[in-house]
Structure formats: structure tokens, C-alpha cells
Amino acid sequence: MQATASAETGTRTAPLLFATDVAEMIGMRVDYVYRLCREDAIPHLRLGRSYRFIGAEIENWLKEKQRGDGR
């Protein structure tokens, strides 16, 4: 995944991830990722009927889980 540059702000933003990307990151099935979204247990964006994810937020969520955050 490549970061893209924003012409307006001059900052770099990463592309949004799909559920399949997150499933691969966490080593689980895609239907499990969708279930986490429905339960609001994973950071996600709802765009219409689709779920999208910000990679840095997923990485932070994983770090919290690793530390034993009970959610």
C-alpha cells in the first residue's frame, strides 16, 4: 500500500483498508472482521454499506489487545 500526497495540505495520507486487508493483518476470516464491525469492537468507518479501516488505527487497536485491554 502506498501513501498518497494531499495537494491541499501537503500531508501524506494512507489509503483506506478493506475488510480483507484487516482480516489478513489479524490472521482471521473476513466474516469475523465484519462481526467486529457490527459489534463496534474494532475501529472502522462506515461508508454507505461498506466498511473501511485506517491502518494506523487497526495497529493501535492490535497493540491495545496485546496489552490485554478487555474490550
Phi and psi in degrees as a GROMACS rama.xvg file:
@    title "Ramachandran Plot"
@    xaxis  label "Phi"
@    yaxis  label "Psi"
@TYPE xy
-105.736  146.325  GLN-2
-82.5998  146.143  ALA-3
-112.119  150.367  THR-4
-92.7062  138.647  ALA-5
-93.5633  121.761  SER-6
-67.0388  -33.4714  ALA-7
-71.5798  -43.8334  GLU-8
-105.11  -15.8704  THR-9
75.4967  9.17879  GLY-10
-96.7159  161.838  THR-11
-103.093  133.9  ARG-12
-123.773  143.017  THR-13
-86.3452  149.265  ALA-14
-68.2425  154.972  PRO-15
-72.036  147.226  LEU-16
-94.2115  153.508  LEU-17
-93.8992  165.674  PHE-18
-59.2961  -34.5195  ALA-19
-65.0667  -36.3143  THR-20
-64.3871  -44.409  ASP-21
-66.4941  -41.4377  VAL-22
-58.1105  -41.0779  ALA-23
-66.7978  -40.5462  GLU-24
-60.8725  -40.7537  MET-25
-97.2197  -2.37201  ILE-26
70.7249  33.6035  GLY-27
-127.318  174.04  MET-28
-80.0732  156.121  ARG-29
-61.9756  -38.064  VAL-30
-63.7483  -28.1035  ASP-31
-68.4979  -40.4495  TYR-32
-61.7799  -44.2088  VAL-33
-62.1633  -38.3538  TYR-34
-64.7923  -41.9771  ARG-35
-59.3753  -38.3729  LEU-36
-64.7614  -47.7129  CYS-37
-60.5353  -34.2565  ARG-38
-84.464  -0.402175  GLU-39
55.8931  39.9005  ASP-40
-102.374  -1.44037  ALA-41
-137.554  142.317  ILE-42
-67.2568  127.373  PRO-43
-153.834  166.05  HIS-44
-114.513  141.714  LEU-45
-107.301  114.432  ARG-46
-116.254  99.091  LEU-47
65.7647  -122.79  GLY-48
-97.9987  6.18478  ARG-49
-105.852  151.867  SER-50
-105.478  136.915  TYR-51
-132.951  159.734  ARG-52
-135.565  147.183  PHE-53
-99.488  122.356  ILE-54
-53.3369  -44.524  GLY-55
-63.384  -36.3446  ALA-56
-68.858  -37.2124  GLU-57
-66.4069  -41.6564  ILE-58
-62.693  -41.938  GLU-59
-64.0274  -40.8928  ASN-60
-60.9032  -42.2253  TRP-61
-63.7965  -40.3367  LEU-62
-63.1398  -40.154  LYS-63
-63.1933  -41.5534  GLU-64
-63.8456  -38.3362  LYS-65
-65.1708  -34.9306  GLN-66
-76.992  -8.1289  ARG-67
97.758  19.6348  GLY-68
-61.048  124.481  ASP-69
-74.5545  0.426645  GLY-70
